[in-house]
Amino acid sequence: MRKSQPNFSQWVQRTIVSFAAVLALFLLQGQAVAQSPEQSAHEFARQVKDELVSVIRSKEELERKGGQENYVKAIKDVLVPVVDFDYIARGVMGQYASEASPEQREQFADKFQQSLVNTYAKGLAGYGDYDISVVPPEEDVSGQRTVGVWLNVSNGDVTHRLAFTTKLNREGEWKVTNMILNGINLGKAFRGQFENAVRQHGSVEAAIHNWAV
């Protein structure tokens, strides 16, 4: 019998960012398969589609070998090489990034990364039964250094439309820089959260200190 899944409203509120981890797993495993910068984000995703579910389902084994911390560390090891946390964190700070000191920007990037990794670790395991398919590009994207990739994420009853933005850096590595899920722009959502935190706590420093996803 299929396990019940949270409805979309609850999912958006509690586990929306877990799909960012799914995307990062796609790209990281793709890089393990082939390092060539000539390959597109779509090719990376297609190469590793079958590996994704086995990675998500490794949670129990990882925890059996080293506890929950071992699982969280594994998620961090996956995400850090492929998600441009510094770039995303600066965008989340929005207008306050220019007001913040370099130390504050670095502090927030670290806090942002940590909060996302912890959230991913909690949210990933529940999506092992989802079928994830990459939508072929409608036009030629070869040679482009910024590529949007669409995915269909389905549990058999409902299909979510997921888009993520990847950028090719100078080292020829794809990095995740944003996501859009069913029309919800994750970067903008986090930016609004940070702005609210500054207003609530009275300063950028306090917003950083109290940040949590």
HELIX and SHEET records of a PDB file:
HELIX    1   1 PHE A    8  THR A   15  1                                   8    
HELIX    2   2 SER A   18  VAL A   33  1                                  16    
HELIX    3   3 ALA A   41  ILE A   56  1                                  16    
HELIX    4   4 LYS A   59  LEU A   79  1                                  21    
HELIX    5   5 PHE A   85  MET A   93  1                                   9    
HELIX    6   6 TYR A   96  GLU A   99  1                                   4    
HELIX    7   7 PRO A  102  GLY A  123  1                                  22    
HELIX    8   8 LEU A  124  TYR A  127  5                                   4    
HELIX    9   9 LEU A  186  HIS A  201  1                                  16    
HELIX   10  10 VAL A  204  HIS A  209  1                                   6    
SHEET    1   A 5 ASP A 131  VAL A 135  0                                        
SHEET    2   A 5 THR A 146  SER A 154 -1                                        
SHEET    3   A 5 THR A 159  LEU A 168 -1                                        
SHEET    4   A 5 TRP A 174  LEU A 181 -1                                        
SHEET    5   A 5 ILE A 184  ASN A 185 -1                                        
END                                                                             
